[in-house]
Amino acid sequence: MALEPGSGPRDSDLVQSSNDGGVSALHPRLAPPPVRAAPTLEQRFNTVAVRVAPLACWRAHDMRFAFASSFPKPEIRTEMRSLKKLIDFHTIVEPATKKAHPPPLSVFGHADPTGDDESNKILSGRRAQSVYGLLTRDDALLESIFSKPQGHDNWGEPALRIMVGAANPTASQEDREAQVNSARSSAAVRKQLYLRYADVLCVGPDGKPFSVGKQDFLGRGSDPKGKGDIQGCSEFNPVMIFSRDEQREFDSPDETPVRDQENAANRRVVIFLFRPGIRIDPSAWPCPRALEPTAGCRKRFWSDAAVRRANGDERRLYEETHDTFACRFYDRLSNKSPCERFLPQLVPFRYGLEVEDDLPWPLDAILRFASDDGSHIREFKIADGRTVDKLRVFDFDDYRRNLKYRGEVVQGDFIIPLFDSVEIFRVQDPADAEVVLPLPPRTAAETPQAGALVPINFDPGREA
């Protein structure tokens, strides 16, 4: 599809898939620019270079990673399936030899404009590395991320438990505990676990695991630290920037949960797919390596980068104003990508029920979240909860921001109330990513300590 300058399809025509966890889309095919060559009487030739421009894009939202972490959650499997479809769609196969030429990939991690640039550069780079490590089955890279925590990004035992559970869904609790203990003490065991976890997450539409060779990335894997293949963009390219008034309001510690949720669209990992056969010189690639300082990024800033990064009179969205990216290289590379839109996201609400012998949670009971007005009800079978230590954990990720919900367990003709009406979008996420519980509204109570369970008030006389 050749497009005239200033024209092009709508994003809705290009997006291949879009859900709460991510986006995959085609890029508009631009008409090649005219080549102007001066005549000469000598035996010389002009060299025409093809612009490095993406054919397609893929994006994983912040919710596909553990909170403030680079650990990819099992739910990213949905987006990996979409990535495989994009790769296959753009792969060219030679008719005679049947040799396949897949589109080269390049991974970019992005953070939100909170905190300092250097710390965000590291976190965004580590998220890009974790996606790259899964796709390439680079167990050494994944072990490096695990064994060398940075700031709040510490995979630790919660990640081991998630990986063991995903890789061994039918194993008994005793067997899972044994595997976690083994992985905790052995890097060799962890490396095998990363590979099994990658096989669970990186699955194509045919249900089979897939991987991407390092030679199939833009830098062809020629740089040991992934230059041209993996990069972290820190907080330099947000798809949304708050207004001054919003920023002033969010500076209050009480507003941190809302600020973090509003900023979720800025925290993302984007992969661009390029024309099969294209090659770059990694040494000339403008972006610094994933974990290098921000100095290399700043060399590619727009001259008005300070203005672009500043809060203005109104909230600004990149898709509307095209002035929120500080890096001119990334701005031109993304080319108003369908994957670089502001997509408001809900932070998943995770609830844990204790499963002790003296607590009545039969597997045929129902965990129910119901809005006060009755317009939205979400139910889970207790049997379907994810087992974490002595909890059954449930994720409620399609709640509505303008509603209050109560939680209850429905067992036969009775309702066991768990918590009264609460605005779920205001729930604070404790440090322990596996134990997230509802809180009273922020104005009514202080944040409980991470891991504290909500008291259960039994009322067998309350009928369903």
C-alpha positions, 0 to 999 in steps of 0.5 A: 500500500503506497500512501501519498504524503499526508494521507493514510489509513486510520489506526483502526484499519491497521490494528491487528489486535488490541486488548487490556494487555497490549496492541499489535498493528501494521504501520502505514506503507509510505511511498518511497521518496524520489531519488535525485541524482546529478549526471556525470561523465565519470564512471561513478555511481550514486549510493541510495540508502533505504530508510530504516522504517518499521513495517509493524509494531507490537506493544505489551502494557505495564499490566503484563509485568509485576508491579515496578518490576521487569518480570513478565507475568503469564498473561503476556502469553496473549500478546506473544501469540499476536507477535508470532502472527505479525512475524509470520505475516511479514516473513518472506519465503523464497519460492525456490529454496523455501528459505524464510526471511523473517522481519528483524525486530528491535525492542524498546522499553519505556517508563513513566515520567515519575522518579529519576531518569537514570533509574527509569532507564535501568527499569525500562531496559530490564523490561526490554531485556526480559522480553528479549530473553524470553523470545531468544531463550537467553537463560543467561540474560534472564538469570542476570536480571534475577540475580542482580536486582536493581532498585525495586526490580527484584524478581525473588521468590514470587517470580519463582513461584509464578514460573513453577506454577505456570510450567507445572500446572498439574503438579501438587502443591508439595511438588511445586514447593520442592521445585521452588526450593530447588530453584531458589538455591541453584542457578542451573535449576533456575535457567531450566525454569526460565526456558520452560516458562518461556515455552509456556509464554511464547506460544503461537496461534497453533498452540506450539512454542516459538522462539526468535533467533538473535540473528533475527533482530535488527542488530543480528545479535552481533553486539554482546550487549544487544545494541540495536536489538534491545534498548531502554528509553527511560521516561523520555518518550511518554504517550501522555503528559499531565497538565501542570494542575494534574501534576501538582495534585499528583505530587501529594503522597495521597494521590500516588495510587491514582497517579500511578494508574493514570501513568500506566499507559506510559509504562510499556514495551514496544517491538518494531518489525522491519523489512526482511533483509535490512541490515544496520551497523550496530556501532552506528545505531543511535540508541545506547545499550539497554543498561547504559546511562542516559547520556547517549539518549540525550544526544538524540534529543530534540532541541526543544526537549525540555519544553516537550517534557514539561507539563503544560496548561492541558494534558497532552497526548502524543497521538494528538499533539506529537510533541511528548517524545523528547528523543527525535530518533525514536519520534521519527522511527515510531512514525506516529505508530498505532502502538504509540497511543494513549490507552487508559488501563485498569490496574488489575485488582488481585484478591487472595482468600486464605485456604486453611482447614478451618475456613469454609471455602469449598471448591464449588463456592463462588467468589463474587464482586458486585457493584452497588447498583447491580450493573456489573457482577464478576464471579470466579469459581473458588476452584479456579483460583491460583494457589500461592502459599496458603492463598487462592488468588483471583484477578479482577481486571475488567472492573469499572472506574465509576462503580463501587464494588463489594466482595463476597463468597456465595455458597449455596443459599448464603452469602459470606461478606468479605468487604464492603463497597470500595472504589477498586481503582483506588486500591494501593498495590502492596510491595508483595505482588502476590497478596493484593487486598482491597482497602477502604477509600484513601480518605477514610483509612491509612494503607495497611501493611503489605500482606495483611488480610482483610478481616472476614465477617461471617453472616450465615443468616444473610441470604443470597 
